[in-house]
Amino acid sequence: MLPGLLYMLLFVVGMYFFWQSSNDAVTWLSQQIGLENWLQSQRSDWLSFLFLMAGLVLRIVLVFFYFSLFKYIFLIIGSPVFAYLSEKTESILEGKDFPFDGKQLLKDIVRGIRMALRNTLWQTVYVVSLILLSLVPVIGWITPVIVLFVECYYYGSSMLDYSLERHKLSYSQSIIYIGRHRGLAIGNGLIFYLLHGFIVIGWILAPAYAVVAATLSLHKIKTF
């Protein structure tokens, strides 16, 4: 509950400032390139509509981008809790206790941070490319959907890696395994995002859900 409450607090505050800053960023960009004056001179309702939609899509993509950075910061901070929660879930499933191993827990934490940093880097590359695509009228309208699935994949892969590490898969083997099970990673991340539709309770439960669901999924598959 404590990580969930902390996550909820950071989520609410972060999203407020993220939305405000995305509005400011789009307005500043529009003023710098003289877009508003150009649209007024064209006097075309169709052009105004297209660029209005492009501005809305850009704001949504920017919020996704900001949210992804916040999410990975929380993953890094909460790595000790997530590693413990994944291990505890498996101990319940197996009906046995895993003896506390400080050295192993530290390895789990370091690997979790490493995976979060790696996912942050690659996701940033993809999202920045999609931000540029979102500036293209009509074609750019689908970018929020693409960004959502990219977000889901990388978040889900971070959650799955806790279990894969415990099953002795190396860092590179884990990446390959998750790449072969993209649907599993995307599904985990997608439900994590959908839980945010349940105000307060969903925000509290979302992080813990992602870890437990990932552990349950891999325990059921048992093919590494």
Secondary structure, 3 states (H helix, E strand, C coil): CHHHHHHHHHHHHHHHHHHHHHHHHHHHHHHHCCHHHHHHHHCCHHHHHHHHHHHHHHHHHHHHHHHHHHHHHHHHHCHHHHHHHHHHHHHHHHCCCCCCCHHHHHHHHHHHHHHHHHHHHHHHHHHHHHHHHHCCCCHHHHHHHHHHHHHHHHHHHHHHHHHHHHCCCCHHHHHHHHHHCHHHHHHHHHHHHHHHHCCCHHHHHHHHHHHHHHHHHHHHHCCC
